Amino acid sequence: MKVRDVMTQQVDWVAPTASIAEIARLMKNKDVGSIPICEDKKVIGMITDRDIVLKVIADGLNWESKTAKDIMNSQVITVTADQDVHEAAHLMSEYQIRRLPVVEQGKLVGIVALGDLAIEKIHINEAGDALSDISQGARH
């Protein structure tokens, strides 16, 4: 089975100049824990709710003056829509991440989350193993 079969196709993203407040509101309104940061639909970073807490709030920084570019993770692991879901599960486990942006020709076309693999009952053992590795902080 391919990533395209389980990915979410409608993905909200923001520009690197987006404010932290704007990103937090988008996360709340869409009930998501991460937002891709894009320039012309090209993924240049990711921000998670955890990034906001640890990189801004816990450090006592002024969240009103921070932008996506200030706290985004620019080391983004992506997959293509044609990759096998086994590969996506392996990448999630290896890099300890729960969501992978899906790109085609360098442009964002979707996102696949660990939950997508489990909810669809696809490779439950792999998804479970990936979640276990992510939760325990194991590195391969």
Residue pairs with C-beta under 8 A, 6 or more apart in sequence:
1 84
1 85
1 122
2 81
2 82
2 83
2 84
2 85
3 79
3 80
3 81
3 82
3 83
3 84
3 85
3 87
3 88
3 100
3 102
3 110
3 112
4 81
4 82
4 102
4 110
5 85
5 120
6 85
6 112
6 116
6 117
6 120
6 122
7 81
7 102
7 109
7 110
7 111
7 112
7 116
8 110
8 111
8 112
8 113
8 116
9 109
9 110
11 36
11 101
11 108
11 110
11 111
12 26
12 30
12 32
12 35
13 35
13 36
13 37
13 38
13 41
13 43
13 108
14 22
14 23
14 26
14 35
14 36
14 37
14 38
14 68
15 37
15 38
15 39
15 68
16 37
16 39
16 44
16 45
16 67
16 68
16 69
16 72
17 67
17 68
17 69
18 37
18 67
18 68
19 64
19 66
19 67
19 68
20 52
20 56
20 63
20 64
20 66
20 67
20 68
20 71
21 63
21 64
23 35
23 47
23 52
23 68
24 49
24 52
26 32
26 35
27 33
27 34
27 35
27 49
33 48
33 49
33 50
33 98
33 99
34 46
34 47
34 48
34 49
34 98
34 99
34 111
35 46
35 47
35 68
36 43
36 45
36 46
36 76
36 101
36 108
36 111
37 43
37 44
37 45
37 46
37 47
37 68
37 69
37 72
38 44
38 108
40 107
41 107
41 108
42 106
42 107
42 108
43 76
43 78
43 101
43 103
43 108
44 72
44 74
44 76
45 68
45 69
45 72
45 73
45 74
45 76
46 72
46 73
46 76
46 99
46 101
47 68
47 71
47 72
47 73
48 73
51 71
51 72
51 73
52 63
52 71
55 61
55 71
56 63
56 66
56 71
57 63
76 101
77 91
77 95
77 97
77 100
78 100
78 101
78 102
78 103
79 87
79 88
79 91
79 100
79 101
79 102
79 103
79 112
80 102
80 103
80 104
81 102
81 104
81 109
81 110
85 112
85 117
85 122
85 123
86 123
86 126
88 100
88 112
88 117
89 114
89 117
89 123
89 126
89 127
89 129
89 130
90 126
90 130
91 97
91 100
92 98
92 100
92 114
92 130
92 134
93 126
93 129
93 130
93 133
93 134
93 140
94 140
96 133
96 134
96 137
96 138
96 139
97 134
98 113
98 114
98 115
98 131
98 134
99 111
99 112
99 113
99 114
100 111
100 112
100 113
101 108
101 110
101 111
102 108
102 109
102 110
102 111
102 112
103 109
114 127
114 130
114 131
114 134
117 123
117 124
117 126
117 127
117 130
118 124
118 127
118 128
118 131
132 138
133 140
